[in-house]
Amino acid sequence: MTWGLLAAWAVHDAEELVTMPGWADRARPRLERTLPRAPARVRDALSVSRPHATVAIGLVGAFVAAASARGARTGGADPLYQATLAGFGWHAVPHVASAVVTRGYTPGVLTAPTVVVPFALWARSRLRRAGVPVAPTARAAAVFGPLVVVGAHVAASGLLRLADRWRQGRRAGNSP
């Protein structure tokens, strides 16, 4: 069950990996109609490249894998595992809300209610049935979850800039 978190996350984030790159550009006319007061820079921030999405999703995946491993070692009692599980479940809310607000598909909205929420509820129920104390982690997840996601996107941007500089340096060093 603890490793199920990583599996459910992989299914959900596979949808995001496939649909996130280029989504904002394709959805721009709809976003401008449904969010006319949102500054263009906010709408532009939703646009990510495939490399950026891949790196950010990979970083979050490493975090979820570590939390799942800690959960496996403790039978699901680890606070990081429980906070990650709660954050995973709660993060379905912004997925669904963003689709409602923008009146259309947003990356991750298909698996949020069909994979994310059912798995999180099932896993917490299973922990309780097994006698594992389940901490009320909604508050921690509400703060910690966005920090992990934003941190992954910031780190992805930095890593991609470093990789680009490294490639440019290699090209400059290899030119006659």
ABEGO torsion letter per residue (X at the ends): XAAAAAAAAAAAAAAAAAAABGAAAAAAAAAAAABAABBAAAAAAABBBAAAAAAAAAAAAAAAAAAAAAAAAAGGABAAAAAAAAAAAAAAAAAAAAAAAAGEBBBGAAAAAAAAAAAAAAAAAAAAAAGBBBBBAAAAAAAAAAAAAAAAAAAAAAAAAAAAAAAAAAAAAABX
